[in-house]
Amino acid sequence: MAGKKADELDERVGYYGEHLVLLAQTLGLNTCWVGVSYSKVPGTFVLDEGEKIACYIAIGYGETQGAGHKIKTVEQVSNVSALTPSWFRRGVEAALLAPTAVNQQKFSFEHIGVVNDRHQIRTKRGFSLIGYTKIDLGIAKYHFEIGAGTDDFDWV
Ligand SMILES: Cc1cc2nc3c(=O)[nH]c(=O)nc-3n(C[C@H](O)[C@H](O)[C@H](O)COP(=O)(O)O)c2cc1C
């Protein structure tokens, strides 16, 4: 990436990076986002002035298909209720299947109302000492869109 850093850049890295991740997974490959724990081998790539690595995505054939782990509940990360549409729950459920940097799932989804027939959905991210919560949020938002569909709501 070159040039001035846009406010939403890290979130976009997560959002669009996850498109690559899920495509690779559907092709039968395995993937892992890598932000921290990798060997920095000199000369592997050359960065121009103003460019930086936001995150890596390792793609290959895994020795295993990974393992499940504990995830939060829909109620813990959203204001789901009898009044929220069923697709809202499906979106949050899909977001809860998204990878996050240290499995902390520090994101939340809030249904805040309907304006001109469009549901308004707001996201928040919590604090993490490790960082990467903006990338995590972008990843989770893409998952939410897959679960909820994009026809009925706007991000606000
Ligand atoms: C932004 C981001 C950065 C990550 N960085 C690392 C990393 O540096 N090292 C690592 O082993 N895993 C890393 N991961 C992988 C997560 O630990 C992993 O996705 C999470 O444990 C969820 O596991 P799952 O993908 O098997 O569901 C990262 C994931 C994300 C989303």
The ligand as a Gaussian input file, in Angstrom:
#p B3LYP/6-31G(d) Opt

LIG

0 1
 C       -5.630000     -10.141000      11.954000
 C       -5.170000     -11.512000      12.348000
 C       -3.854000     -11.723000      12.704000
 C       -3.420000     -12.996000      13.059000
 N       -2.112000     -13.189000      13.379000
 C       -1.670000     -14.440000      13.712000
 C       -0.315000     -14.663000      14.035000
 O        0.508000     -13.767000      14.028000
 N        0.067000     -15.946000      14.335000
 C       -0.823000     -16.998000      14.346000
 O       -0.417000     -18.128000      14.630000
 N       -2.123000     -16.793000      14.039000
 C       -2.558000     -15.554000      13.732000
 N       -3.870000     -15.350000      13.403000
 C       -4.746000     -16.526000      13.358000
 C       -5.690000     -16.590000      14.516000
 O       -5.008000     -16.898000      15.692000
 C       -6.752000     -17.611000      14.175000
 O       -7.437000     -17.176000      13.054000
 C       -7.685000     -17.770000      15.310000
 O       -7.008000     -18.490000      16.305000
 C       -8.953000     -18.464000      14.894000
 O       -8.690000     -19.760000      14.561000
 P       -9.428000     -20.387000      13.324000
 O       -9.003000     -19.558000      12.142000
 O       -8.906000     -21.783000      13.297000
 O      -10.880000     -20.285000      13.602000
 C       -4.326000     -14.088000      13.062000
 C       -5.661000     -13.877000      12.719000
 C       -6.092000     -12.611000      12.370000
 C       -7.518000     -12.409000      11.997000

